[in-house]
Amino acid sequence: MTQQKSEVKILNVNKLKGKIVENEMNITTLAKRMGVDRATLYRKINRDGETFTIKEVNLIVEILNLTTEEAMEIFFKDFVA
């Protein structure tokens, strides 16, 4: 069974927000550290990460000190078995 593109959720928003809090940050702080506008980051998160670039994902992984496993669980939610 294949999923239609509109059904695929790339980003695990709850895990990402949890990691942001674990790092004693909020969306505004993360956006500043990434060099993007807070509204832009909120919009990308609310779209389940569909518009994140690879560079942005790498920045988030670096800033939040995510392990490879954590990054996969957060950014490839429906693709990790």
N, C-alpha and C positions, 0 to 999 in steps of 0.2 A: 504494500500500500504506500503510495507516495503522497506527500503533503503538498497542497497548493502553496504557492509563494506567500499569499496573504495570511496563511495559517502558521507559518514558521515564525517562532519567537527566537531571536538570536541572543538577546540579552536577558540575563536573570537579574532583574532590577532589584529585587529584595537582597540578593547576595551582594550586589555592588554597593547598595546603600549601607549594608551591614559593615562591609570592609571600610567604607568611608568613615563611619562612626568609630570603628576599631582603631583607626589611625588618627582619631581626635580631630577630624575635619568635618566639613559640611560641603554641600555642592558648590557654594560660593568659593570656599577656600580651594577646592580641587580645581575649579574653573580658572582661578587666578594662577595657580601653579602650572596649569596646562597652557596658559596664555590665550584662553578663549573667553568670550563673554558668558556670564552666568546663564542668561536666557538661552544661548545656543546650547550649552551643555544640558540644561533642563529639557529642551526640545528633543535633543538626540536621545536622551534617556527615555522620555515619554513615547518615543517612536520605537521602543524596544531595541535601540542600538542600530537600527537599519542604516543610518547615515554616518556612523562612526567610520573614520578612515583607519587604516592600519597604523599610521603614525599616532593617531589619538589613542587607540587601544594600547599601543606600546607605551605611551606616556602614562596612561592610567596604571598599567601594570607596574611600571617603574616607580611612580609616585606612591602607590599604595603597597609597594613591596610584595606583590602577589607571587605566589609560587606558580609554576606551570599548571599544576592541577587546579588551583583556584581560578586562574585566568580562563582555563578551558570551561570550567563550570559556570563562570559568569558570562563569558562572551560567546560561547557556542552551546548554549543551553539545550537546544533540541538535537544537537549533534553528538553529544557525549553520552555513551552508553553506560 
